[in-house]
Amino acid sequence: TQYAQQSYKVSDSFPFKWINKKWREGFSVTSMATAGSRWAVVMSRNAGFSDQ
């Protein structure tokens, strides 16, 4: 699948504020991983999803 825009963040805690900010900009969470205390979240815009 070709996404129009992607943004990702790696942090030591779950990035609620960043996800909320990106959500308001029209991004959807498309991938998420955790290892130990580290989180990686990928958000994409124009991914072809309807409301989740």
PDBQT receptor file of N, H, CA, C and O in Angstrom, charges set to zero:
ATOM      1  N   THR A   1       0.852  -1.192   0.000  1.00  0.00    +0.000 N 
ATOM      2  CA  THR A   1       0.000   0.000   0.000  1.00  0.00    +0.000 C 
ATOM      3  C   THR A   1       0.887   1.240   0.000  1.00  0.00    +0.000 C 
ATOM      4  O   THR A   1       1.845   1.321   0.769  1.00  0.00    +0.000 OA
ATOM      5  N   GLN A   2       0.576   2.186  -0.844  1.00  0.00    +0.000 N 
ATOM      6  H   GLN A   2      -0.202   2.120  -1.468  1.00  0.00    +0.000 HD
ATOM      7  CA  GLN A   2       1.342   3.427  -0.901  1.00  0.00    +0.000 C 
ATOM      8  C   GLN A   2       0.653   4.490  -0.056  1.00  0.00    +0.000 C 
ATOM      9  O   GLN A   2      -0.445   4.938  -0.387  1.00  0.00    +0.000 OA
ATOM     10  N   TYR A   3       1.295   4.890   1.026  1.00  0.00    +0.000 N 
ATOM     11  H   TYR A   3       2.187   4.526   1.294  1.00  0.00    +0.000 HD
ATOM     12  CA  TYR A   3       0.751   5.952   1.858  1.00  0.00    +0.000 C 
ATOM     13  C   TYR A   3       1.210   7.302   1.314  1.00  0.00    +0.000 C 
ATOM     14  O   TYR A   3       2.321   7.434   0.801  1.00  0.00    +0.000 OA
ATOM     15  N   ALA A   4       0.347   8.288   1.432  1.00  0.00    +0.000 N 
ATOM     16  H   ALA A   4      -0.556   8.180   1.848  1.00  0.00    +0.000 HD
ATOM     17  CA  ALA A   4       0.707   9.610   0.955  1.00  0.00    +0.000 C 
ATOM     18  C   ALA A   4       1.689  10.286   1.912  1.00  0.00    +0.000 C 
ATOM     19  O   ALA A   4       2.648  10.921   1.474  1.00  0.00    +0.000 OA
ATOM     20  N   GLN A   5       1.450  10.150   3.214  1.00  0.00    +0.000 N 
ATOM     21  H   GLN A   5       0.671   9.634   3.570  1.00  0.00    +0.000 HD
ATOM     22  CA  GLN A   5       2.339  10.771   4.194  1.00  0.00    +0.000 C 
ATOM     23  C   GLN A   5       2.471   9.844   5.388  1.00  0.00    +0.000 C 
ATOM     24  O   GLN A   5       1.490   9.236   5.818  1.00  0.00    +0.000 OA
ATOM     25  N   GLN A   6       3.663   9.735   5.919  1.00  0.00    +0.000 N 
ATOM     26  H   GLN A   6       4.460  10.229   5.570  1.00  0.00    +0.000 HD
ATOM     27  CA  GLN A   6       3.881   8.959   7.130  1.00  0.00    +0.000 C 
ATOM     28  C   GLN A   6       4.709   9.764   8.116  1.00  0.00    +0.000 C 
ATOM     29  O   GLN A   6       5.526  10.603   7.737  1.00  0.00    +0.000 OA
ATOM     30  N   SER A   7       4.476   9.485   9.386  1.00  0.00    +0.000 N 
ATOM     31  H   SER A   7       3.812   8.804   9.694  1.00  0.00    +0.000 HD
ATOM     32  CA  SER A   7       5.238  10.127  10.440  1.00  0.00    +0.000 C 
ATOM     33  C   SER A   7       5.469   9.073  11.509  1.00  0.00    +0.000 C 
ATOM     34  O   SER A   7       4.578   8.272  11.793  1.00  0.00    +0.000 OA
ATOM     35  N   TYR A   8       6.647   9.064  12.102  1.00  0.00    +0.000 N 
ATOM     36  H   TYR A   8       7.371   9.715  11.872  1.00  0.00    +0.000 HD
ATOM     37  CA  TYR A   8       6.872   8.074  13.148  1.00  0.00    +0.000 C 
ATOM     38  C   TYR A   8       7.579   8.696  14.337  1.00  0.00    +0.000 C 
ATOM     39  O   TYR A   8       8.232   9.734  14.233  1.00  0.00    +0.000 OA
ATOM     40  N   LYS A   9       7.428   8.029  15.465  1.00  0.00    +0.000 N 
ATOM     41  H   LYS A   9       6.897   7.186  15.550  1.00  0.00    +0.000 HD
ATOM     42  CA  LYS A   9       8.040   8.516  16.703  1.00  0.00    +0.000 C 
ATOM     43  C   LYS A   9       8.514   7.323  17.519  1.00  0.00    +0.000 C 
ATOM     44  O   LYS A   9       7.818   6.314  17.637  1.00  0.00    +0.000 OA
ATOM     45  N   VAL A  10       9.701   7.455  18.076  1.00  0.00    +0.000 N 
ATOM     46  H   VAL A  10      10.267   8.275  17.981  1.00  0.00    +0.000 HD
ATOM     47  CA  VAL A  10      10.218   6.459  19.018  1.00  0.00    +0.000 C 
ATOM     48  C   VAL A  10      10.417   7.179  20.342  1.00  0.00    +0.000 C 
ATOM     49  O   VAL A  10      11.054   8.232  20.389  1.00  0.00    +0.000 OA
ATOM     50  N   SER A  11       9.875   6.619  21.418  1.00  0.00    +0.000 N 
ATOM     51  H   SER A  11       9.357   5.764  21.380  1.00  0.00    +0.000 HD
ATOM     52  CA  SER A  11      10.003   7.299  22.706  1.00  0.00    +0.000 C 
ATOM     53  C   SER A  11      10.056   6.284  23.837  1.00  0.00    +0.000 C 
ATOM     54  O   SER A  11       9.801   5.095  23.643  1.00  0.00    +0.000 OA
ATOM     55  N   ASP A  12      10.395   6.784  25.032  1.00  0.00    +0.000 N 
ATOM     56  H   ASP A  12      10.601   7.749  25.190  1.00  0.00    +0.000 HD
ATOM     57  CA  ASP A  12      10.530   5.917  26.205  1.00  0.00    +0.000 C 
ATOM     58  C   ASP A  12       9.213   5.690  26.928  1.00  0.00    +0.000 C 
ATOM     59  O   ASP A  12       9.147   4.902  27.872  1.00  0.00    +0.000 OA
ATOM     60  N   SER A  13       8.173   6.373  26.492  1.00  0.00    +0.000 N 
ATOM     61  H   SER A  13       8.227   7.013  25.726  1.00  0.00    +0.000 HD
ATOM     62  CA  SER A  13       6.843   6.144  27.053  1.00  0.00    +0.000 C 
ATOM     63  C   SER A  13       5.839   6.276  25.917  1.00  0.00    +0.000 C 
ATOM     64  O   SER A  13       6.156   6.819  24.859  1.00  0.00    +0.000 OA
ATOM     65  N   PHE A  14       4.632   5.777  26.140  1.00  0.00    +0.000 N 
ATOM     66  H   PHE A  14       4.375   5.335  27.000  1.00  0.00    +0.000 HD
ATOM     67  CA  PHE A  14       3.641   5.790  25.065  1.00  0.00    +0.000 C 
ATOM     68  C   PHE A  14       3.298   7.233  24.696  1.00  0.00    +0.000 C 
ATOM     69  O   PHE A  14       2.894   8.004  25.567  1.00  0.00    +0.000 OA
ATOM     70  N   PRO A  15       3.450   7.616  23.424  1.00  0.00    +0.000 N 
ATOM     71  CA  PRO A  15       3.346   9.043  23.035  1.00  0.00    +0.000 C 
ATOM     72  C   PRO A  15       1.906   9.514  22.789  1.00  0.00    +0.000 C 
ATOM     73  O   PRO A  15       1.535   9.859  21.666  1.00  0.00    +0.000 OA
ATOM     74  N   PHE A  16       1.104   9.522  23.862  1.00  0.00    +0.000 N 
ATOM     75  H   PHE A  16       1.405   9.242  24.774  1.00  0.00    +0.000 HD
ATOM     76  CA  PHE A  16      -0.305   9.913  23.738  1.00  0.00    +0.000 C 
ATOM     77  C   PHE A  16      -0.479  11.282  23.084  1.00  0.00    +0.000 C 
ATOM     78  O   PHE A  16      -1.283  11.441  22.165  1.00  0.00    +0.000 OA
ATOM     79  N   LYS A  17       0.281  12.269  23.563  1.00  0.00    +0.000 N 
ATOM     80  H   LYS A  17       0.934  12.141  24.309  1.00  0.00    +0.000 HD
ATOM     81  CA  LYS A  17       0.098  13.646  23.067  1.00  0.00    +0.000 C 
ATOM     82  C   LYS A  17       0.424  13.742  21.585  1.00  0.00    +0.000 C 
ATOM     83  O   LYS A  17      -0.281  14.401  20.821  1.00  0.00    +0.000 OA
ATOM     84  N   TRP A  18       1.505  13.073  21.190  1.00  0.00    +0.000 N 
ATOM     85  H   TRP A  18       2.077  12.537  21.811  1.00  0.00    +0.000 HD
ATOM     86  CA  TRP A  18       1.896  13.104  19.775  1.00  0.00    +0.000 C 
ATOM     87  C   TRP A  18       0.832  12.439  18.907  1.00  0.00    +0.000 C 
ATOM     88  O   TRP A  18       0.488  12.944  17.839  1.00  0.00    +0.000 OA
ATOM     89  N   ILE A  19       0.311  11.296  19.377  1.00  0.00    +0.000 N 
ATOM     90  H   ILE A  19       0.591  10.885  20.245  1.00  0.00    +0.000 HD
ATOM     91  CA  ILE A  19      -0.737  10.604  18.614  1.00  0.00    +0.000 C 
ATOM     92  C   ILE A  19      -1.973  11.489  18.498  1.00  0.00    +0.000 C 
ATOM     93  O   ILE A  19      -2.560  11.590  17.421  1.00  0.00    +0.000 OA
ATOM     94  N   ASN A  20      -2.376  12.133  19.596  1.00  0.00    +0.000 N 
ATOM     95  H   ASN A  20      -1.899  12.051  20.472  1.00  0.00    +0.000 HD
ATOM     96  CA  ASN A  20      -3.543  13.015  19.549  1.00  0.00    +0.000 C 
ATOM     97  C   ASN A  20      -3.329  14.173  18.583  1.00  0.00    +0.000 C 
ATOM     98  O   ASN A  20      -4.237  14.545  17.839  1.00  0.00    +0.000 OA
ATOM     99  N   LYS A  21      -2.140  14.736  18.596  1.00  0.00    +0.000 N 
ATOM    100  H   LYS A  21      -1.402  14.434  19.200  1.00  0.00    +0.000 HD
ATOM    101  CA  LYS A  21      -1.822  15.845  17.695  1.00  0.00    +0.000 C 
ATOM    102  C   LYS A  21      -1.922  15.388  16.246  1.00  0.00    +0.000 C 
ATOM    103  O   LYS A  21      -2.542  16.055  15.417  1.00  0.00    +0.000 OA
ATOM    104  N   LYS A  22      -1.301  14.235  15.945  1.00  0.00    +0.000 N 
ATOM    105  H   LYS A  22      -0.798  13.694  16.619  1.00  0.00    +0.000 HD
ATOM    106  CA  LYS A  22      -1.322  13.731  14.577  1.00  0.00    +0.000 C 
ATOM    107  C   LYS A  22      -2.730  13.314  14.166  1.00  0.00    +0.000 C 
ATOM    108  O   LYS A  22      -3.124  13.490  13.013  1.00  0.00    +0.000 OA
ATOM    109  N   TRP A  23      -3.490  12.757  15.117  1.00  0.00    +0.000 N 
ATOM    110  H   TRP A  23      -3.170  12.614  16.054  1.00  0.00    +0.000 HD
ATOM    111  CA  TRP A  23      -4.872  12.351  14.832  1.00  0.00    +0.000 C 
ATOM    112  C   TRP A  23      -5.680  13.557  14.366  1.00  0.00    +0.000 C 
ATOM    113  O   TRP A  23      -6.449  13.470  13.409  1.00  0.00    +0.000 OA
ATOM    114  N   ARG A  24      -5.497  14.694  15.062  1.00  0.00    +0.000 N 
ATOM    115  H   ARG A  24      -4.872  14.765  15.840  1.00  0.00    +0.000 HD
ATOM    116  CA  ARG A  24      -6.215  15.913  14.676  1.00  0.00    +0.000 C 
ATOM    117  C   ARG A  24      -5.773  16.418  13.308  1.00  0.00    +0.000 C 
ATOM    118  O   ARG A  24      -6.527  17.109  12.622  1.00  0.00    +0.000 OA
ATOM    119  N   GLU A  25      -4.550  16.072  12.912  1.00  0.00    +0.000 N 
ATOM    120  H   GLU A  25      -3.937  15.510  13.468  1.00  0.00    +0.000 HD
ATOM    121  CA  GLU A  25      -4.051  16.469  11.590  1.00  0.00    +0.000 C 
ATOM    122  C   GLU A  25      -4.492  15.494  10.501  1.00  0.00    +0.000 C 
ATOM    123  O   GLU A  25      -4.171  15.684   9.328  1.00  0.00    +0.000 OA
ATOM    124  N   GLY A  26      -5.224  14.453  10.887  1.00  0.00    +0.000 N 
ATOM    125  H   GLY A  26      -5.485  14.298  11.840  1.00  0.00    +0.000 HD
ATOM    126  CA  GLY A  26      -5.760  13.534   9.894  1.00  0.00    +0.000 C 
ATOM    127  C   GLY A  26      -4.985  12.241   9.732  1.00  0.00    +0.000 C 
ATOM    128  O   GLY A  26      -5.220  11.493   8.783  1.00  0.00    +0.000 OA
ATOM    129  N   PHE A  27      -4.064  11.967  10.645  1.00  0.00    +0.000 N 
ATOM    130  H   PHE A  27      -3.873  12.574  11.415  1.00  0.00    +0.000 HD
ATOM    131  CA  PHE A  27      -3.288  10.731  10.560  1.00  0.00    +0.000 C 
ATOM    132  C   PHE A  27      -3.989   9.605  11.312  1.00  0.00    +0.000 C 
ATOM    133  O   PHE A  27      -4.745   9.851  12.252  1.00  0.00    +0.000 OA
ATOM    134  N   SER A  28      -3.734   8.377  10.894  1.00  0.00    +0.000 N 
ATOM    135  H   SER A  28      -3.120   8.177  10.131  1.00  0.00    +0.000 HD
ATOM    136  CA  SER A  28      -4.215   7.192  11.596  1.00  0.00    +0.000 C 
ATOM    137  C   SER A  28      -3.011   6.362  12.019  1.00  0.00    +0.000 C 
ATOM    138  O   SER A  28      -1.994   6.342  11.325  1.00  0.00    +0.000 OA
ATOM    139  N   VAL A  29      -3.121   5.675  13.161  1.00  0.00    +0.000 N 
ATOM    140  H   VAL A  29      -3.947   5.691  13.725  1.00  0.00    +0.000 HD
ATOM    141  CA  VAL A  29      -2.047   4.780  13.592  1.00  0.00    +0.000 C 
ATOM    142  C   VAL A  29      -2.054   3.557  12.680  1.00  0.00    +0.000 C 
ATOM    143  O   VAL A  29      -3.066   2.863  12.584  1.00  0.00    +0.000 OA
ATOM    144  N   THR A  30      -0.944   3.291  12.017  1.00  0.00    +0.000 N 
ATOM    145  H   THR A  30      -0.122   3.856  12.096  1.00  0.00    +0.000 HD
ATOM    146  CA  THR A  30      -0.884   2.152  11.099  1.00  0.00    +0.000 C 
ATOM    147  C   THR A  30       0.093   1.086  11.555  1.00  0.00    +0.000 C 
ATOM    148  O   THR A  30       0.065  -0.032  11.042  1.00  0.00    +0.000 OA
ATOM    149  N   SER A  31       0.962   1.409  12.512  1.00  0.00    +0.000 N 
ATOM    150  H   SER A  31       0.984   2.318  12.929  1.00  0.00    +0.000 HD
ATOM    151  CA  SER A  31       1.890   0.401  13.009  1.00  0.00    +0.000 C 
ATOM    152  C   SER A  31       2.367   0.823  14.387  1.00  0.00    +0.000 C 
ATOM    153  O   SER A  31       2.512   2.010  14.676  1.00  0.00    +0.000 OA
ATOM    154  N   MET A  32       2.610  -0.177  15.235  1.00  0.00    +0.000 N 
ATOM    155  H   MET A  32       2.492  -1.141  14.999  1.00  0.00    +0.000 HD
ATOM    156  CA  MET A  32       3.036   0.117  16.593  1.00  0.00    +0.000 C 
ATOM    157  C   MET A  32       3.883  -1.043  17.087  1.00  0.00    +0.000 C 
ATOM    158  O   MET A  32       3.563  -2.203  16.827  1.00  0.00    +0.000 OA
ATOM    159  N   ALA A  33       4.958  -0.738  17.796  1.00  0.00    +0.000 N 
ATOM    160  H   ALA A  33       5.218   0.204  18.007  1.00  0.00    +0.000 HD
ATOM    161  CA  ALA A  33       5.796  -1.796  18.358  1.00  0.00    +0.000 C 
ATOM    162  C   ALA A  33       6.359  -1.315  19.686  1.00  0.00    +0.000 C 
ATOM    163  O   ALA A  33       6.521  -0.117  19.917  1.00  0.00    +0.000 OA
ATOM    164  N   THR A  34       6.651  -2.273  20.550  1.00  0.00    +0.000 N 
ATOM    165  H   THR A  34       6.519  -3.247  20.363  1.00  0.00    +0.000 HD
ATOM    166  CA  THR A  34       7.274  -1.930  21.819  1.00  0.00    +0.000 C 
ATOM    167  C   THR A  34       8.368  -2.935  22.128  1.00  0.00    +0.000 C 
ATOM    168  O   THR A  34       8.253  -4.116  21.799  1.00  0.00    +0.000 OA
ATOM    169  N   ALA A  35       9.432  -2.456  22.766  1.00  0.00    +0.000 N 
ATOM    170  H   ALA A  35       9.525  -1.497  23.033  1.00  0.00    +0.000 HD
ATOM    171  CA  ALA A  35      10.521  -3.331  23.203  1.00  0.00    +0.000 C 
ATOM    172  C   ALA A  35      11.025  -2.771  24.524  1.00  0.00    +0.000 C 
ATOM    173  O   ALA A  35      11.547  -1.658  24.572  1.00  0.00    +0.000 OA
ATOM    174  N   GLY A  36      10.871  -3.534  25.583  1.00  0.00    +0.000 N 
ATOM    175  H   GLY A  36      10.446  -4.439  25.543  1.00  0.00    +0.000 HD
ATOM    176  CA  GLY A  36      11.222  -3.011  26.893  1.00  0.00    +0.000 C 
ATOM    177  C   GLY A  36      10.336  -1.824  27.210  1.00  0.00    +0.000 C 
ATOM    178  O   GLY A  36       9.111  -1.941  27.205  1.00  0.00    +0.000 OA
ATOM    179  N   SER A  37      10.951  -0.675  27.488  1.00  0.00    +0.000 N 
ATOM    180  H   SER A  37      11.947  -0.580  27.493  1.00  0.00    +0.000 HD
ATOM    181  CA  SER A  37      10.162   0.523  27.793  1.00  0.00    +0.000 C 
ATOM    182  C   SER A  37      10.049   1.443  26.585  1.00  0.00    +0.000 C 
ATOM    183  O   SER A  37       9.497   2.537  26.693  1.00  0.00    +0.000 OA
ATOM    184  N   ARG A  38      10.560   1.018  25.443  1.00  0.00    +0.000 N 
ATOM    185  H   ARG A  38      11.009   0.128  25.354  1.00  0.00    +0.000 HD
ATOM    186  CA  ARG A  38      10.580   1.873  24.248  1.00  0.00    +0.000 C 
ATOM    187  C   ARG A  38       9.366   1.594  23.376  1.00  0.00    +0.000 C 
ATOM    188  O   ARG A  38       8.954   0.445  23.214  1.00  0.00    +0.000 OA
ATOM    189  N   TRP A  39       8.799   2.654  22.819  1.00  0.00    +0.000 N 
ATOM    190  H   TRP A  39       9.134   3.587  22.951  1.00  0.00    +0.000 HD
ATOM    191  CA  TRP A  39       7.651   2.555  21.919  1.00  0.00    +0.000 C 
ATOM    192  C   TRP A  39       8.014   3.150  20.563  1.00  0.00    +0.000 C 
ATOM    193  O   TRP A  39       8.705   4.165  20.475  1.00  0.00    +0.000 OA
ATOM    194  N   ALA A  40       7.536   2.501  19.523  1.00  0.00    +0.000 N 
ATOM    195  H   ALA A  40       6.974   1.677  19.595  1.00  0.00    +0.000 HD
ATOM    196  CA  ALA A  40       7.651   3.056  18.172  1.00  0.00    +0.000 C 
ATOM    197  C   ALA A  40       6.253   3.059  17.573  1.00  0.00    +0.000 C 
ATOM    198  O   ALA A  40       5.574   2.033  17.558  1.00  0.00    +0.000 OA
ATOM    199  N   VAL A  41       5.831   4.202  17.085  1.00  0.00    +0.000 N 
ATOM    200  H   VAL A  41       6.383   5.036  17.097  1.00  0.00    +0.000 HD
ATOM    201  CA  VAL A  41       4.493   4.343  16.509  1.00  0.00    +0.000 C 
ATOM    202  C   VAL A  41       4.627   4.965  15.127  1.00  0.00    +0.000 C 
ATOM    203  O   VAL A  41       5.313   5.973  14.953  1.00  0.00    +0.000 OA
ATOM    204  N   VAL A  42       3.968   4.356  14.144  1.00  0.00    +0.000 N 
ATOM    205  H   VAL A  42       3.411   3.537  14.286  1.00  0.00    +0.000 HD
ATOM    206  CA  VAL A  42       3.927   4.913  12.794  1.00  0.00    +0.000 C 
ATOM    207  C   VAL A  42       2.499   5.367  12.528  1.00  0.00    +0.000 C 
ATOM    208  O   VAL A  42       1.550   4.613  12.745  1.00  0.00    +0.000 OA
ATOM    209  N   MET A  43       2.351   6.596  12.060  1.00  0.00    +0.000 N 
ATOM    210  H   MET A  43       3.122   7.208  11.884  1.00  0.00    +0.000 HD
ATOM    211  CA  MET A  43       1.039   7.117  11.692  1.00  0.00    +0.000 C 
ATOM    212  C   MET A  43       1.086   7.544  10.236  1.00  0.00    +0.000 C 
ATOM    213  O   MET A  43       2.085   8.085   9.763  1.00  0.00    +0.000 OA
ATOM    214  N   SER A  44      -0.009   7.291   9.535  1.00  0.00    +0.000 N 
ATOM    215  H   SER A  44      -0.821   6.851   9.920  1.00  0.00    +0.000 HD
ATOM    216  CA  SER A  44      -0.074   7.584   8.106  1.00  0.00    +0.000 C 
ATOM    217  C   SER A  44      -1.313   8.414   7.816  1.00  0.00    +0.000 C 
ATOM    218  O   SER A  44      -2.335   8.306   8.493  1.00  0.00    +0.000 OA
ATOM    219  N   ARG A  45      -1.192   9.245   6.789  1.00  0.00    +0.000 N 
ATOM    220  H   ARG A  45      -0.361   9.333   6.239  1.00  0.00    +0.000 HD
ATOM    221  CA  ARG A  45      -2.337  10.046   6.351  1.00  0.00    +0.000 C 
ATOM    222  C   ARG A  45      -2.682   9.619   4.933  1.00  0.00    +0.000 C 
ATOM    223  O   ARG A  45      -1.808   9.230   4.159  1.00  0.00    +0.000 OA
ATOM    224  N   ASN A  46      -3.963   9.695   4.604  1.00  0.00    +0.000 N 
ATOM    225  H   ASN A  46      -4.673  10.010   5.233  1.00  0.00    +0.000 HD
ATOM    226  CA  ASN A  46      -4.457   9.245   3.302  1.00  0.00    +0.000 C 
ATOM    227  C   ASN A  46      -4.160   7.758   3.106  1.00  0.00    +0.000 C 
ATOM    228  O   ASN A  46      -3.748   7.325   2.030  1.00  0.00    +0.000 OA
ATOM    229  N   ALA A  47      -4.380   6.988   4.180  1.00  0.00    +0.000 N 
ATOM    230  H   ALA A  47      -4.714   7.340   5.054  1.00  0.00    +0.000 HD
ATOM    231  CA  ALA A  47      -4.084   5.558   4.134  1.00  0.00    +0.000 C 
ATOM    232  C   ALA A  47      -5.272   4.748   3.619  1.00  0.00    +0.000 C 
ATOM    233  O   ALA A  47      -5.177   3.528   3.482  1.00  0.00    +0.000 OA
ATOM    234  N   GLY A  48      -6.377   5.410   3.337  1.00  0.00    +0.000 N 
ATOM    235  H   GLY A  48      -6.455   6.401   3.448  1.00  0.00    +0.000 HD
ATOM    236  CA  GLY A  48      -7.525   4.692   2.800  1.00  0.00    +0.000 C 
ATOM    237  C   GLY A  48      -8.424   4.093   3.859  1.00  0.00    +0.000 C 
ATOM    238  O   GLY A  48      -9.305   3.294   3.542  1.00  0.00    +0.000 OA
ATOM    239  N   PHE A  49      -8.214   4.469   5.129  1.00  0.00    +0.000 N 
ATOM    240  H   PHE A  49      -7.498   5.118   5.386  1.00  0.00    +0.000 HD
ATOM    241  CA  PHE A  49      -9.078   3.961   6.189  1.00  0.00    +0.000 C 
ATOM    242  C   PHE A  49     -10.254   4.905   6.378  1.00  0.00    +0.000 C 
ATOM    243  O   PHE A  49     -10.133   6.115   6.188  1.00  0.00    +0.000 OA
ATOM    244  N   SER A  50     -11.384   4.340   6.753  1.00  0.00    +0.000 N 
ATOM    245  H   SER A  50     -11.483   3.357   6.907  1.00  0.00    +0.000 HD
ATOM    246  CA  SER A  50     -12.462   5.175   7.264  1.00  0.00    +0.000 C 
ATOM    247  C   SER A  50     -12.235   5.274   8.774  1.00  0.00    +0.000 C 
ATOM    248  O   SER A  50     -11.203   4.817   9.265  1.00  0.00    +0.000 OA
ATOM    249  N   ASP A  51     -13.163   5.855   9.511  1.00  0.00    +0.000 N 
ATOM    250  H   ASP A  51     -14.002   6.226   9.112  1.00  0.00    +0.000 HD
ATOM    251  CA  ASP A  51     -12.986   6.003  10.958  1.00  0.00    +0.000 C 
ATOM    252  C   ASP A  51     -12.766   4.650  11.605  1.00  0.00    +0.000 C 
ATOM    253  O   ASP A  51     -13.426   3.668  11.267  1.00  0.00    +0.000 OA
ATOM    254  N   GLN A  52     -11.833   4.613  12.536  1.00  0.00    +0.000 N 
ATOM    255  H   GLN A  52     -11.296   5.410  12.811  1.00  0.00    +0.000 HD
ATOM    256  CA  GLN A  52     -11.507   3.361  13.215  1.00  0.00    +0.000 C 
ATOM    257  C   GLN A  52     -12.114   3.356  14.604  1.00  0.00    +0.000 C 
ATOM    258  O   GLN A  52     -11.954   2.385  15.344  1.00  0.00    +0.000 OA
TER     259      GLN A  52
